[in-house]
Amino acid sequence: MHFFPGGFWLLCVAASSARGDSGSKAKSCTEVRQFYATKGFSLHGVPQAEISGEHLRICPQGYTCCTSEMEENFAKKSQSEFEDMMTEASRSAQVTLTSQYKNFDGYFQDLLNKSEKALYDTFPSMYGELYSQNVKLFKDLYSELRRYYRGSNINLEEALNEFWTRLLERLFKLMNPQYHITDEYLDCMVKHSEQHKPFGEVPRDLKLKATRAFIAVRSYVQGLSVGSDVVKKVSQVSLSHECTRAIMKLVYCPYCRGMSSVKPCNNYCHNVMKGCLANQADLDTEWRNLIDSMLLVADRFDGPSNVDTVIGTIHSRIAEAISNMQENRESITAKVFQGCGNPKISTKASSGEDKKRRGKAVTDDKSSGLGLEKLVSDAKGKLRDIKDYWVALPSTICNEKITSSSVNEDKCWNGMAKGRYLPEVMGDGLANQINNPEVEVDITKPDMTIRQQIMQLKIMTNRLRNAYNGNDVDFQDASDDISGSGSGDGCPDEVCGKRLSKNPSTRQPEVHAIPNQSGRGVKGASSKFLPSSLLIFLSVAVIATQYLRR
């Protein structure tokens, strides 16, 4: 009679143990439901308490508060939120480049506008008929300068040479109204002009300084524009399917596991971002080259080819040239007659004091250059700030709002549970993601949109380097070593030769901290426990039945 009470007690303990284990797993999903609703999703079908997670495809398959539909919705949400974060991260760089473009473009155009206005304001009283009969000549010069600055395919030296030729022809005719000067005679005069130098050294000096100045300012503002355009286009590159899954696991799987207050580990976040932004990081080298080249060209805004002095005083140099010719009128005329012969006397009467009017070189106050100096100083600082933009993106996104601090390394979400994240952080760029434990990256297939942007950066950098040396290069001739535009040859042989297949049989095992099960273990642990409980229950039941039959 002593056996029955003991057997019955075992039966009760087994049943109680089974109920207690089941009860400990069925945690409330109230916090997850509230969070899910704040994301704009319906609570229809959302569990009130945890359920078994065999249906999950992204999150760990332990007990969960997420259904398959919730997991899918969270994945879509994480994709859109990541794209928003990328847009926000790119906005600062775009704002920097766009604002600098507007500042410099406005400054350069203002210099040219003021010079043109000063010419229109002073030349009528200085030169009378010479100006009134040749207004279009001066307007065309400034028009050509603007077109060149705006990127038109204009040979600036030829445009300046053409201006001085036309001005010389018309000025010579006005200075010698008593002669009938034919086009053939003017051609002869122009051929001798290099020897006679009727305008002094002004044409040669202005051509040298103006071309250097305009090449520098044009390439600089184009560099700002290209940089902004590259950031904009790259920020619109879509996420891969693997990246979407990895970000979902990083951000929302803790909620599915009932850990709404646990943030992802910082290194875990970095590995996800290093994988997702691997192609973007490959922009780093050419991006740095672009910034360095722009900093060099900015130095050209001062010195012998000072932009303020050269562009802002074009009208003064023209007036200086005209004054040179007027002051040396007789000697120049004599040299021309000696070289080309005496022209025929004109039968038309020549009168009008305007034709004999002489002007003085315009002496306006030169710009101190302080405005441009401040612009350049500010620009240099801001360009240096965005020099490491592409490789800094993972850290920009994995900020304190997203990830846990280093103090909580043992209390963060590591992709499986709350605990320390053990894998090492990958390097930057596509080639370094071959063993990324969080994102499957095919390093043999670089993103073509990004490769095209790398090519644009190379072209613009080459243009800037030529501008620094005073040479003008069209875009189509800008680079003799452009790679990355082919069919995925951006993978070094020494890396691709060792590339591992990322199928389940060869992929490197993920190393994570062992989860703290505390009675809530993952699927495998609970499945091992349940058969043993059932076995005890059945054994006790058989013994009790046998005893009762006695």
TIBAZA-585329 format. One line per field, with one value per residue (C-alpha): residue in one letter; x, y, z. Coordinates in nm, 3 decimals, always signed. Layout:
BEGIN
code <- a;...
px <- X;...
py <- Y;...
pz <- Z;...
This chain:
BEGIN
code <- m;h;f;f;p;g;g;f;w;l;l;c;v;a;a;s;s;a;r;g;d;s;g;s;k;a;k;s;c;t;e;v;r;q;f;y;a;t;k;g;f;s;l;h;g;v;p;q;a;e;i;s;g;e;h;l;r;i;c;p;q;g;y;t;c;c;t;s;e;m;e;e;n;f;a;k;k;s;q;s;e;f;e;d;m;m;t;e;a;s;r;s;a;q;v;t;l;t;s;q;y;k;n;f;d;g;y;f;q;d;l;l;n;k;s;e;k;a;l;y;d;t;f;p;s;m;y;g;e;l;y;s;q;n;v;k;l;f;k;d;l;y;s;e;l;r;r;y;y;r;g;s;n;i;n;l;e;e;a;l;n;e;f;w;t;r;l;l;e;r;l;f;k;l;m;n;p;q;y;h;i;t;d;e;y;l;d;c;m;v;k;h;s;e;q;h;k;p;f;g;e;v;p;r;d;l;k;l;k;a;t;r;a;f;i;a;v;r;s;y;v;q;g;l;s;v;g;s;d;v;v;k;k;v;s;q;v;s;l;s;h;e;c;t;r;a;i;m;k;l;v;y;c;p;y;c;r;g;m;s;s;v;k;p;c;n;n;y;c;h;n;v;m;k;g;c;l;a;n;q;a;d;l;d;t;e;w;r;n;l;i;d;s;m;l;l;v;a;d;r;f;d;g;p;s;n;v;d;t;v;i;g;t;i;h;s;r;i;a;e;a;i;s;n;m;q;e;n;r;e;s;i;t;a;k;v;f;q;g;c;g;n;p;k;i;s;t;k;a;s;s;g;e;d;k;k;r;r;g;k;a;v;t;d;d;k;s;s;g;l;g;l;e;k;l;v;s;d;a;k;g;k;l;r;d;i;k;d;y;w;v;a;l;p;s;t;i;c;n;e;k;i;t;s;s;s;v;n;e;d;k;c;w;n;g;m;a;k;g;r;y;l;p;e;v;m;g;d;g;l;a;n;q;i;n;n;p;e;v;e;v;d;i;t;k;p;d;m;t;i;r;q;q;i;m;q;l;k;i;m;t;n;r;l;r;n;a;y;n;g;n;d;v;d;f;q;d;a;s;d;d;i;s;g;s;g;s;g;d;g;c;p;d;e;v;c;g;k;r;l;s;k;n;p;s;t;r;q;p;e;v;h;a;i;p;n;q;s;g;r;g;v;k;g;a;s;s;k;f;l;p;s;s;l;l;i;f;l;s;v;a;v;i;a;t;q;y;l;r;r
px <- +0.000;+0.301;+0.353;+0.033;+0.081;+0.438;+0.330;+0.039;+0.271;+0.505;+0.210;+0.104;+0.457;+0.494;+0.161;+0.237;+0.580;+0.431;+0.174;+0.436;+0.667;+0.384;+0.277;+0.626;+0.644;+0.314;+0.435;+0.213;+0.259;+0.105;+0.417;+0.468;+0.103;+0.130;+0.452;+0.306;+0.007;+0.233;+0.387;+0.048;-0.045;-0.374;-0.380;-0.600;-0.434;-0.163;-0.113;-0.210;+0.062;+0.371;+0.335;+0.575;+0.801;+0.847;+0.684;+0.946;+1.180;+1.403;+1.392;+1.514;+1.247;+1.196;+0.876;+0.758;+0.494;+0.519;+0.319;+0.445;+0.245;+0.397;+0.747;+0.678;+0.535;+0.831;+1.068;+0.897;+0.895;+1.264;+1.343;+1.152;+1.298;+1.652;+1.598;+1.476;+1.789;+2.006;+1.822;+1.867;+2.236;+2.293;+2.103;+2.380;+2.641;+2.406;+2.323;+2.693;+2.776;+2.465;+2.504;+2.871;+2.776;+2.522;+2.768;+3.053;+2.836;+2.665;+2.997;+3.160;+2.860;+2.831;+3.195;+3.129;+2.802;+2.966;+3.248;+3.003;+2.788;+3.094;+3.186;+2.837;+2.839;+3.181;+3.258;+2.993;+3.143;+3.501;+3.488;+3.172;+3.126;+3.383;+3.155;+2.816;+2.910;+3.053;+2.818;+2.749;+3.120;+3.146;+2.819;+2.932;+3.255;+3.073;+2.822;+3.102;+3.264;+2.934;+2.876;+3.223;+3.170;+2.841;+3.017;+2.970;+3.226;+3.406;+3.777;+3.829;+4.165;+4.017;+3.721;+3.953;+4.174;+3.866;+3.755;+4.091;+4.103;+3.759;+3.831;+4.160;+3.995;+3.718;+3.940;+4.191;+3.917;+3.776;+4.124;+4.184;+3.850;+4.020;+4.127;+3.929;+4.032;+3.928;+3.887;+4.206;+4.395;+4.258;+4.373;+4.722;+4.712;+4.601;+4.887;+5.133;+4.956;+5.158;+5.472;+5.331;+5.137;+4.885;+4.720;+5.047;+5.078;+4.715;+4.576;+4.850;+4.838;+4.458;+4.440;+4.685;+4.524;+4.160;+4.186;+4.347;+4.087;+3.787;+3.918;+3.960;+3.620;+3.437;+3.592;+3.541;+3.169;+3.132;+3.307;+3.057;+2.771;+2.906;+2.969;+2.614;+2.475;+2.676;+2.548;+2.190;+2.205;+2.383;+2.136;+1.862;+2.025;+1.779;+1.851;+1.920;+1.687;+1.962;+2.016;+1.644;+1.637;+1.949;+1.811;+1.478;+1.663;+1.871;+1.590;+1.264;+1.348;+1.409;+1.044;+0.930;+1.129;+0.964;+1.272;+1.126;+1.370;+1.685;+1.883;+2.108;+2.477;+2.688;+2.928;+2.635;+2.482;+2.816;+2.849;+2.499;+2.575;+2.919;+2.749;+2.455;+2.673;+2.969;+2.928;+2.889;+3.215;+3.394;+3.333;+3.572;+3.898;+3.767;+3.558;+3.869;+4.055;+3.775;+3.778;+4.159;+4.154;+3.887;+4.091;+4.390;+4.188;+4.044;+4.401;+4.419;+4.154;+4.428;+4.778;+4.879;+4.547;+4.338;+3.979;+3.860;+4.123;+4.104;+3.730;+3.620;+3.840;+3.800;+3.644;+3.943;+4.187;+3.990;+3.999;+4.373;+4.426;+4.225;+4.414;+4.745;+4.642;+4.510;+4.824;+5.046;+4.817;+5.067;+5.348;+5.110;+4.959;+5.303;+5.410;+5.093;+5.139;+5.497;+5.402;+5.078;+5.116;+4.922;+4.544;+4.346;+4.205;+3.835;+3.599;+3.359;+3.393;+3.502;+3.374;+3.265;+3.464;+3.352;+3.590;+3.880;+3.771;+4.019;+3.946;+4.138;+4.165;+3.888;+4.026;+3.761;+3.823;+3.953;+3.788;+3.976;+3.913;+3.794;+3.458;+3.618;+3.878;+3.603;+3.412;+3.719;+3.803;+3.450;+3.440;+3.767;+3.645;+3.315;+3.476;+3.715;+3.417;+3.262;+3.586;+3.521;+3.147;+3.112;+3.312;+3.156;+2.800;+2.781;+2.879;+2.641;+2.349;+2.455;+2.424;+2.308;+1.944;+1.972;+2.230;+2.327;+2.629;+2.959;+2.867;+2.585;+2.779;+2.643;+2.285;+2.227;+2.056;+2.316;+2.086;+1.989;+1.936;+2.036;+2.412;+2.754;+2.817;+3.131;+3.211;+3.471;+3.366;+3.431;+3.642;+3.505;+3.417;+3.284;+3.594;+3.601;+3.251;+3.347;+3.301;+3.041;+2.842;+2.524;+2.471;+2.524;+2.719;+2.822;+3.150;+3.170;+2.865;+2.926;+2.634;+2.644;+2.488;+2.762;+3.032;+2.905;+2.928;+3.284;+3.361;+3.205;+3.422;+3.734;+3.644;+3.576;+3.894;+4.100;+3.935;+4.013;+4.377;+4.414;+4.247;+4.496;+4.772;+4.582;+4.471;+4.118;+3.993;+3.653;+3.462;+3.490;+3.870;+3.899;+4.023;+4.249;+4.211;+3.846;+3.748;+3.438;+3.209;+3.237;+3.062;+3.161;+3.539;+3.562;+3.665;+4.042;+4.171;+4.333;+3.994;+3.764;+3.992;+3.930;+3.562;+3.355;+3.014;+2.761;+2.536;+2.454;+2.718;+3.015;+2.914;+3.114;+2.922;+2.779;+2.929;+2.700;+2.678;+2.492;+2.135;+2.017;+1.734;+1.598;+1.308;+1.224;+1.468;+1.458;+1.279;+1.544;+1.567;+1.194;+1.154;+1.409;+1.234;+0.877;+0.934;+1.105;+0.810;+0.566;+0.771;+0.760;+0.387;+0.315;+0.542;+0.368;+0.026;+0.109;+0.236;-0.074;-0.305;-0.129;-0.157;-0.532;-0.598;-0.443
py <- +0.000;+0.228;+0.221;+0.392;+0.720;+0.746;+0.667;+0.905;+1.176;+1.122;+1.148;+1.478;+1.618;+1.525;+1.681;+1.991;+2.018;+1.999;+2.266;+2.489;+2.464;+2.543;+2.835;+2.986;+2.989;+3.157;+3.510;+3.804;+3.980;+4.308;+4.519;+4.371;+4.431;+4.793;+4.841;+4.670;+4.904;+5.212;+5.101;+5.131;+4.763;+4.596;+4.383;+4.127;+3.788;+3.917;+3.670;+3.769;+3.538;+3.372;+3.093;+2.838;+2.993;+2.713;+2.935;+3.212;+3.254;+3.540;+3.554;+3.269;+3.000;+3.003;+3.104;+3.426;+3.697;+3.726;+3.547;+3.498;+3.802;+4.014;+3.904;+3.996;+4.335;+4.406;+4.315;+4.563;+4.825;+4.779;+4.822;+5.150;+5.278;+5.193;+5.374;+5.675;+5.658;+5.648;+5.948;+6.135;+6.041;+6.156;+6.479;+6.637;+6.567;+6.687;+7.004;+7.074;+7.031;+7.205;+7.506;+7.537;+7.519;+7.800;+8.013;+7.985;+7.997;+8.309;+8.468;+8.400;+8.513;+8.825;+8.910;+8.877;+9.072;+9.359;+9.377;+9.387;+9.650;+9.864;+9.847;+9.958;+10.238;+10.384;+10.314;+10.541;+10.854;+10.731;+10.610;+10.751;+10.617;+10.343;+10.198;+10.280;+10.121;+9.811;+9.735;+9.391;+9.312;+9.366;+9.186;+8.888;+8.866;+8.843;+8.606;+8.374;+8.389;+8.289;+8.008;+7.873;+7.893;+7.708;+7.420;+7.491;+7.344;+7.671;+7.730;+8.020;+8.125;+8.140;+8.340;+8.597;+8.611;+8.672;+8.955;+9.135;+9.090;+9.239;+9.521;+9.603;+9.617;+9.850;+10.070;+10.111;+10.215;+10.468;+10.608;+10.648;+10.763;+10.949;+10.622;+10.362;+10.045;+9.721;+9.378;+9.264;+9.552;+9.465;+9.104;+9.231;+9.457;+9.169;+8.952;+9.221;+9.285;+9.029;+9.218;+9.568;+9.483;+9.768;+9.679;+9.631;+9.318;+9.323;+9.058;+8.806;+8.870;+8.859;+8.545;+8.367;+8.472;+8.460;+8.110;+7.982;+8.156;+8.041;+7.685;+7.675;+7.818;+7.614;+7.284;+7.363;+7.431;+7.130;+6.921;+7.036;+6.954;+6.609;+6.525;+6.617;+6.419;+6.109;+6.121;+6.159;+5.871;+5.631;+5.703;+5.574;+5.234;+4.966;+4.709;+4.347;+4.075;+3.948;+4.295;+4.342;+4.017;+4.112;+4.454;+4.299;+4.052;+4.333;+4.574;+4.383;+4.028;+4.140;+4.249;+3.914;+3.748;+3.968;+4.186;+4.523;+4.714;+4.539;+4.726;+4.555;+4.515;+4.786;+4.546;+4.338;+4.650;+4.739;+4.399;+4.426;+4.774;+4.678;+4.407;+4.616;+4.917;+4.726;+4.872;+5.223;+5.186;+5.115;+5.480;+5.586;+5.598;+5.804;+6.020;+6.112;+6.183;+6.418;+6.607;+6.637;+6.769;+7.025;+7.146;+7.195;+7.387;+7.609;+7.718;+7.850;+8.111;+8.316;+8.401;+8.517;+8.410;+8.564;+8.514;+8.840;+9.040;+8.859;+8.811;+9.121;+9.359;+9.236;+9.570;+9.755;+9.546;+9.619;+9.991;+9.965;+9.799;+10.064;+10.340;+10.181;+10.188;+10.545;+10.672;+10.503;+10.574;+10.746;+10.494;+10.201;+10.353;+10.417;+10.058;+9.926;+10.150;+10.037;+9.671;+9.681;+9.992;+10.316;+10.269;+10.483;+10.814;+10.791;+11.008;+11.032;+11.331;+11.247;+11.451;+11.403;+11.459;+11.127;+10.954;+11.142;+11.101;+10.930;+10.752;+10.662;+10.320;+10.246;+10.265;+10.114;+9.986;+9.635;+9.371;+9.296;+8.926;+8.883;+8.749;+8.483;+8.406;+8.331;+8.124;+7.914;+7.871;+7.753;+7.525;+7.356;+7.277;+7.134;+6.930;+6.774;+6.689;+6.473;+6.322;+5.987;+5.999;+5.657;+5.449;+5.638;+5.545;+5.229;+5.429;+5.708;+5.466;+5.251;+5.543;+5.548;+5.569;+5.232;+5.032;+4.978;+5.148;+4.974;+4.959;+4.714;+4.473;+4.177;+4.301;+4.370;+4.180;+3.969;+3.825;+3.518;+3.631;+3.892;+3.865;+3.967;+3.972;+3.768;+3.783;+4.038;+4.344;+4.318;+4.565;+4.822;+4.748;+4.461;+4.240;+4.237;+4.089;+3.738;+3.607;+3.851;+3.648;+3.858;+3.938;+3.713;+3.926;+3.812;+3.997;+3.905;+4.116;+4.484;+4.723;+4.878;+5.209;+5.260;+5.154;+5.420;+5.680;+5.570;+5.636;+5.984;+6.062;+5.952;+6.170;+6.476;+6.424;+6.413;+6.732;+6.905;+6.794;+6.935;+7.257;+7.285;+7.286;+7.536;+7.282;+7.241;+6.889;+6.792;+6.525;+6.273;+6.293;+6.303;+5.958;+5.705;+5.455;+5.405;+5.071;+4.935;+4.993;+4.642;+4.324;+4.284;+4.279;+4.480;+4.172;+4.120;+3.783;+3.702;+3.750;+3.598;+3.298;+3.218;+3.306;+3.074;+2.953;+3.083;+2.776;+2.616;+2.343;+2.577;+2.902;+2.996;+2.917;+3.214;+3.262;+3.411;+3.417;+3.122;+3.237;+3.248;+2.997;+3.031;+2.796;+2.958;+2.780;+2.779;+2.522;+2.251;+2.269;+2.247;+1.955;+1.758;+1.829;+1.734;+1.365;+1.304;+1.456;+1.241;+0.929;+0.992;+1.054;+0.729;+0.522;+0.641;+0.585;+0.221;+0.149;+0.303;+0.100;-0.222;-0.142;-0.071;-0.401;-0.582
pz <- +0.000;+0.005;-0.373;-0.487;-0.303;-0.439;-0.797;-0.780;-0.650;-0.947;-1.182;-1.031;-1.044;-1.413;-1.504;-1.301;-1.462;-1.808;-1.727;-1.567;-1.872;-2.108;-1.897;-1.888;-2.270;-2.330;-2.264;-2.343;-2.677;-2.559;-2.623;-2.969;-3.057;-2.951;-3.146;-3.454;-3.444;-3.426;-3.754;-3.919;-3.938;-3.844;-3.529;-3.697;-3.657;-3.424;-3.136;-2.784;-2.648;-2.788;-3.040;-3.184;-3.452;-3.708;-3.971;-3.947;-4.245;-4.127;-3.748;-3.522;-3.498;-3.123;-2.949;-3.108;-3.119;-3.500;-3.765;-4.121;-4.231;-3.956;-4.052;-4.414;-4.316;-4.092;-4.378;-4.611;-4.338;-4.266;-4.637;-4.665;-4.338;-4.447;-4.776;-4.577;-4.360;-4.672;-4.814;-4.488;-4.468;-4.826;-4.772;-4.564;-4.833;-5.107;-4.915;-4.865;-5.233;-5.365;-5.134;-5.228;-5.595;-5.553;-5.355;-5.603;-5.914;-5.785;-5.696;-6.033;-6.233;-6.021;-6.100;-6.471;-6.452;-6.264;-6.516;-6.806;-6.637;-6.566;-6.935;-7.042;-6.785;-6.865;-7.230;-7.390;-7.234;-7.284;-7.642;-7.797;-8.148;-8.099;-7.834;-7.989;-8.323;-8.159;-7.868;-8.012;-8.017;-7.643;-7.570;-7.776;-7.575;-7.243;-7.396;-7.509;-7.164;-7.003;-7.248;-7.182;-6.806;-6.845;-7.018;-7.387;-7.624;-7.688;-7.738;-7.501;-7.647;-7.996;-7.869;-7.709;-8.018;-8.234;-8.006;-8.024;-8.402;-8.455;-8.209;-8.382;-8.726;-8.613;-8.402;-8.686;-8.927;-8.679;-8.616;-8.988;-9.131;-9.419;-9.577;-9.765;-9.585;-9.751;-9.594;-9.768;-9.614;-9.268;-9.315;-9.385;-9.079;-8.856;-8.980;-8.867;-8.535;-8.344;-8.442;-8.389;-8.068;-8.106;-7.773;-7.591;-7.378;-7.269;-7.513;-7.436;-7.062;-7.043;-7.255;-7.030;-6.703;-6.818;-6.962;-6.641;-6.426;-6.630;-6.660;-6.283;-6.191;-6.455;-6.350;-5.981;-6.004;-6.234;-5.970;-5.708;-5.943;-6.035;-5.669;-5.572;-5.865;-5.770;-5.410;-5.533;-5.780;-5.545;-5.265;-5.495;-5.554;-5.443;-5.173;-5.256;-5.126;-4.894;-4.754;-4.686;-4.488;-4.294;-4.196;-4.095;-3.871;-3.726;-3.647;-3.597;-3.493;-3.132;-3.120;-3.254;-2.974;-2.714;-2.659;-2.750;-2.528;-2.656;-2.921;-3.179;-3.097;-3.259;-3.432;-3.554;-3.711;-3.869;-4.034;-4.179;-4.314;-4.443;-4.648;-4.762;-4.850;-4.993;-5.343;-5.206;-5.013;-5.342;-5.433;-5.158;-5.356;-5.646;-5.414;-5.214;-5.538;-5.644;-5.314;-5.314;-5.671;-5.587;-5.290;-5.522;-5.781;-5.509;-5.433;-5.790;-5.711;-5.550;-5.671;-6.022;-6.173;-5.895;-5.999;-5.845;-6.031;-6.364;-6.412;-6.226;-6.426;-6.784;-6.882;-6.734;-6.937;-7.255;-7.177;-7.110;-7.447;-7.632;-7.454;-7.558;-7.922;-7.904;-7.736;-7.998;-8.288;-8.514;-8.474;-8.517;-8.830;-8.975;-8.915;-9.074;-9.380;-9.404;-9.398;-9.598;-9.811;-9.809;-9.842;-10.082;-9.966;-9.891;-10.095;-9.800;-9.574;-9.225;-8.944;-8.589;-8.278;-8.140;-8.374;-8.223;-7.865;-7.643;-7.325;-7.017;-6.870;-6.624;-6.273;-6.051;-5.703;-5.715;-5.503;-5.187;-5.243;-4.886;-5.005;-5.222;-4.957;-4.705;-4.959;-5.032;-4.664;-4.580;-4.883;-4.794;-4.445;-4.568;-4.845;-4.595;-4.373;-4.645;-4.770;-4.597;-4.663;-4.829;-4.581;-4.289;-4.391;-4.174;-3.865;-3.964;-3.979;-3.681;-3.442;-3.081;-3.192;-3.364;-3.169;-2.807;-2.653;-2.590;-2.221;-2.301;-2.521;-2.325;-2.327;-2.695;-2.978;-3.159;-3.422;-3.220;-2.864;-2.609;-2.562;-2.689;-3.065;-3.136;-3.512;-3.623;-3.820;-4.194;-4.391;-4.638;-4.998;-5.203;-5.196;-4.814;-4.783;-4.891;-4.535;-4.407;-4.150;-4.181;-4.549;-4.848;-5.098;-5.445;-5.484;-5.854;-5.942;-5.864;-5.894;-6.241;-6.138;-5.881;-6.127;-6.366;-6.090;-6.014;-6.381;-6.358;-6.056;-6.245;-6.542;-6.326;-6.124;-6.442;-6.560;-6.229;-6.235;-6.584;-6.472;-6.188;-6.451;-6.666;-6.926;-7.051;-7.121;-7.256;-7.071;-7.350;-7.341;-6.966;-6.870;-7.031;-6.749;-6.673;-6.531;-6.370;-6.666;-6.803;-6.704;-6.344;-6.358;-6.040;-5.844;-5.799;-5.920;-5.589;-5.421;-5.682;-5.717;-5.353;-5.354;-5.141;-5.243;-4.995;-4.999;-4.662;-4.700;-4.741;-4.571;-4.265;-3.946;-3.763;-3.417;-3.157;-2.783;-2.638;-2.568;-2.209;-2.226;-1.868;-1.933;-2.270;-2.496;-2.870;-3.075;-3.049;-2.669;-2.610;-2.851;-2.653;-2.326;-2.421;-2.511;-2.172;-1.986;-2.182;-2.111;-1.734;-1.751;-1.941;-1.714;-1.399;-1.560;-1.648;-1.296;-1.141;-1.365;-1.276;-0.907;-0.929;-1.111;-0.819
